[in-house]
Amino acid sequence: MPNPHERNARFSLLLHRELARAVERDPGVLARARRTILRWQAVHGHSISAWDEWLKLLDAGVPAVVQVMLDEGENASRLRQSSPFAGIVPNRRRWELLKQSLNEAL
């Protein structure tokens, strides 16, 4: 049985697969993610390296963002932990993905 970190990583990957489809359908989602990062920076009075990396990816466009969302490597997993795409996937769908990740873990 996977440990909690592995389950969380699996859920994050499933969620970001869904987000990748949303970004491909509507590239305007990137502007929303940028606003989220800028808000986080303003609230905290500083930035963290992952936010800066996301801003560079957002500047690079849809293909670069989607690549990170779908990548199963450690660096992409680390970036997904600071994902600026909160609120894009409706809660009902998030719950479905969480259940899927838990079922896959069994």
N, C-alpha and C positions, 0 to 999 in steps of 0.2 A: 504494500500500500504506500503511495507517495506521501512524502512529508508535507506539512502545510506550505512550505516555500514552493515546492514543486506544483502543488494544487493551485496556488495563487498565480504562479507563472503561466500555468496552462489556461486559467481563466483569462488572464491578461492577454494572452495570445489570441484566444477565441474572440474576445472583445475587440481587439485591434484588427482582426480579420473583418469583423463587421464594420468597424470604422473605416477601413481601407475602401470597402465598397461605397460607403457614404461619401468619402473624399472623391472617389472616382466619379460618382454621380453628380456631386456638387462641389467643385473646387473652392467655392466660397467658404466652405468649412475651414479652410486654412486661415482665412482672415479672422474667423471666430477664435481659432486656437491662438493666433498671434495676440488678439485682445486679451485672452485669458492670461497669457504669460506676462504681458505688460501690466495687467492688474496685479498679478502675484508679485511682480517686482516692486510696484508702487506700495503695496500693502506691507511688504517685508523690508522695504528700503534697500534691497540689494538683490542680486541675482545669484543663481547657482549654476554650475557648469552645465547641467542637463538642460536647463532652460535656454542657455546660450546655444547649446547644440541643437535644440528644437528650433530656435529662431533661424539658424543657418539652414536647417532642413526645409523649413517653411519657405525661405528665400529661394531654395533650389527647386521648389515646385512639387507637384503631385507625384511624379515618379519616385523622387527621393524619399518623400514622406511614406508612400505606400511600401517602398522597399523595406524601411525600418519597421513598419507595422507588421509585415509578414515574415521578417527574418527571425529565425529561431535561435540565433547566436546570443552570447552573453551580453555584448554591447547593446544590441537592440532590446534585450530583456531589461537591461538597466535603464535605458531611455523610457521604455514603456511604464516604468515605475513612477516617472515624473511627467506622464502624458498630459498635454494641455487640451485634450479633447473631451473633457468632462461634460456631461449633459447632452452629447450628440446622440447617443443611443438611448432610446426610451427605456425607462425603468423596467417595464414588462419584459422587453427583449433582454435586458441585462440579467434578469432573474432566470430566463430560459437558458442563457449562456452559462450562468453559474451552475444550474442543475446539470447541464450537459457536461461541464468540466468535472463535476463531482461523479457523475455516472461513468465517465471515461476513466476515472481514477480507480474504480472498483475492479 
